[in-house]
Amino acid sequence: MAETIFTKIVKGEIPCYKVAEDDRFFAFLDISPLAKGHTLVIPKEQIDYIFDIEDDMLADMMVFAKKVAKAIHKTTDCVKVGVAVVGLEVPHAHIHLVPMKKVSDLNFANPKLELSKEEFVKIAETIAAAIEK
């Protein structure tokens, strides 16, 4: 299988706005966000379909996503952080964490935000600093 854009991000071949990382998972800002703080959580291992991930690894991925989501909640103007798994746009399992004020904020047909590099950097740094170790 050819490497995905996400695998290239993990390897550092493509830049991103990293929020968190451990030995198995990686979180970075979505570059076409639905809201400020919209973050993607991926396994470093390239696995296409989220439900092909081994049970223990999938559970650990959700725990990793939970830490990121709590930091997003602390640092963005939202009521809750929504979770979505779509998986059609990139063949690499990923979880969307989207700050929401209302249910419709999680609609992927909504217009995407256009943010400057400086805004992305600031958001990523703010979320990263709020992650509990």
JOHU-V145597 format. One record per residue. N is the residue number from 1. PHI is phi in whole degrees, 0 to 359 (NA if undefined). Layout:
# JOHU-V145597
n=N phi=PHI
n=N phi=PHI
This chain:
# JOHU-V145597
n=1 phi=NA
n=2 phi=293
n=3 phi=294
n=4 phi=274
n=5 phi=301
n=6 phi=291
n=7 phi=297
n=8 phi=294
n=9 phi=294
n=10 phi=301
n=11 phi=284
n=12 phi=82
n=13 phi=281
n=14 phi=234
n=15 phi=290
n=16 phi=208
n=17 phi=254
n=18 phi=291
n=19 phi=251
n=20 phi=200
n=21 phi=200
n=22 phi=224
n=23 phi=291
n=24 phi=240
n=25 phi=228
n=26 phi=216
n=27 phi=232
n=28 phi=210
n=29 phi=291
n=30 phi=289
n=31 phi=278
n=32 phi=234
n=33 phi=284
n=34 phi=281
n=35 phi=206
n=36 phi=298
n=37 phi=103
n=38 phi=303
n=39 phi=235
n=40 phi=253
n=41 phi=243
n=42 phi=229
n=43 phi=283
n=44 phi=293
n=45 phi=287
n=46 phi=283
n=47 phi=233
n=48 phi=292
n=49 phi=252
n=50 phi=303
n=51 phi=275
n=52 phi=264
n=53 phi=287
n=54 phi=303
n=55 phi=307
n=56 phi=297
n=57 phi=292
n=58 phi=296
n=59 phi=298
n=60 phi=295
n=61 phi=296
n=62 phi=292
n=63 phi=294
n=64 phi=299
n=65 phi=299
n=66 phi=298
n=67 phi=299
n=68 phi=294
n=69 phi=299
n=70 phi=297
n=71 phi=291
n=72 phi=298
n=73 phi=299
n=74 phi=294
n=75 phi=249
n=76 phi=237
n=77 phi=274
n=78 phi=213
n=79 phi=272
n=80 phi=214
n=81 phi=255
n=82 phi=279
n=83 phi=238
n=84 phi=219
n=85 phi=236
n=86 phi=252
n=87 phi=77
n=88 phi=262
n=89 phi=279
n=90 phi=225
n=91 phi=281
n=92 phi=213
n=93 phi=311
n=94 phi=203
n=95 phi=248
n=96 phi=270
n=97 phi=247
n=98 phi=237
n=99 phi=299
n=100 phi=229
n=101 phi=252
n=102 phi=212
n=103 phi=304
n=104 phi=295
n=105 phi=293
n=106 phi=262
n=107 phi=273
n=108 phi=288
n=109 phi=277
n=110 phi=297
n=111 phi=299
n=112 phi=272
n=113 phi=284
n=114 phi=246
n=115 phi=245
n=116 phi=282
n=117 phi=304
n=118 phi=298
n=119 phi=295
n=120 phi=300
n=121 phi=300
n=122 phi=297
n=123 phi=298
n=124 phi=300
n=125 phi=296
n=126 phi=294
n=127 phi=295
n=128 phi=304
n=129 phi=292
n=130 phi=268
n=131 phi=287
n=132 phi=283
n=133 phi=279
